[in-house]
Amino acid sequence: MTEATTEAVFQHHVRTMSSDNLDEALKDYTDDSVLFTPIAMYIGLDAIKAGFTAMTTLHPVVAANFKIIRQEIQGEYIYFLWSALPAIPFGGDTFYIHNGKILMQSVFFPTGR
């Protein structure tokens, strides 16, 4: 898999999540994909959908103020830093994308918990 394909999957993910199209975003995952968040770990499509749904309470504020700080792609891995002021001063994601699917994503942002 090339970095271009890794980046294409990632760009699709960002585009669909920022447009609040969760069903389209889930096409980038598999039943074996894992999503780590500050709230919980989610495995499989149904659980990942529930995880993203749980994180969408701030979505309008985040989408309106989303700013990319840094993006690094190395083969099948992506390191992504972002902010969405004032709600989230700093957040980060890491992705493992293999054969056109996100197999692992970890998300970090302050939750206030």
C-alpha positions in Angstrom: 0.0 0.0 0.0 1.4 3.4 -0.9 1.3 6.6 1.2 -1.0 8.1 -1.5 -3.6 5.4 -0.7 -3.1 5.9 3.0 -3.6 9.6 2.6 -6.7 9.0 0.4 -8.3 6.9 3.1 -7.4 9.5 5.7 -8.7 12.4 3.6 -12.0 10.5 3.0 -12.2 10.0 6.8 -11.6 13.7 7.6 -14.0 14.8 4.9 -16.9 12.5 6.0 -16.4 13.2 9.7 -16.3 17.0 9.2 -19.5 16.8 7.1 -21.2 14.7 9.8 -21.6 11.7 7.5 -20.9 8.9 9.9 -22.3 6.1 7.8 -19.9 7.1 4.9 -17.0 7.4 7.4 -17.7 3.9 8.7 -16.9 2.5 5.2 -13.2 3.2 6.0 -13.3 0.7 8.9 -13.8 -3.1 9.2 -15.5 -5.4 11.7 -12.0 -5.9 13.2 -11.1 -2.2 13.4 -10.3 -0.8 16.8 -11.0 2.8 18.0 -9.3 4.0 21.2 -10.7 7.2 22.7 -10.4 9.0 26.1 -13.8 7.5 26.9 -13.5 3.9 25.9 -12.2 1.3 23.4 -14.5 0.3 20.6 -14.1 -2.8 18.4 -16.0 -3.4 15.2 -18.3 -1.3 13.1 -21.3 -1.1 15.5 -19.1 -0.3 18.5 -17.1 2.3 16.5 -20.4 4.0 15.3 -21.5 4.1 19.0 -18.1 5.6 20.0 -18.3 8.3 17.4 -21.9 9.0 18.3 -20.8 9.4 22.0 -18.1 11.9 20.9 -20.4 14.1 18.8 -21.8 16.2 21.6 -19.3 18.9 20.7 -19.4 18.3 16.9 -20.9 21.7 15.7 -18.3 23.7 17.7 -15.5 21.3 16.7 -16.4 21.3 13.0 -16.7 25.1 12.9 -13.3 25.6 14.5 -11.3 22.6 13.4 -7.7 23.4 12.5 -4.9 21.1 11.5 -1.7 21.6 13.4 0.4 18.8 12.1 0.0 15.8 9.8 2.7 13.1 9.2 2.3 10.1 7.0 4.8 7.2 7.1 3.7 4.2 5.0 0.5 2.9 6.6 0.7 5.2 9.7 -0.6 8.7 10.2 0.1 11.1 13.1 -2.4 13.9 13.2 -2.6 16.9 15.6 -5.4 19.4 15.6 -7.4 21.9 17.6 -10.9 23.2 17.7 -10.9 26.3 19.9 -12.4 27.2 22.3 -13.8 23.7 22.9 -10.7 21.6 22.3 -7.3 23.4 22.6 -5.4 20.4 21.4 -6.2 16.9 20.1 -4.5 14.2 18.3 -5.1 11.0 16.4 -3.0 8.1 15.2 -4.1 5.8 12.4 -3.0 2.4 11.1 -4.4 2.1 7.6 -3.9 -1.3 5.8 -5.4 -2.4 2.4 -7.5 0.7 2.2 -9.1 0.4 5.7 -8.5 2.0 9.1 -7.6 -0.9 11.3 -6.7 1.1 14.3 -7.3 4.7 15.3 -6.5 6.3 18.6 -8.0 9.7 19.5 -6.9 12.0 22.3 -8.5 15.3 23.4 -9.1 16.7 26.9 -12.5 15.5 28.2 -12.8 17.5 31.4 -13.3 14.2 33.3 
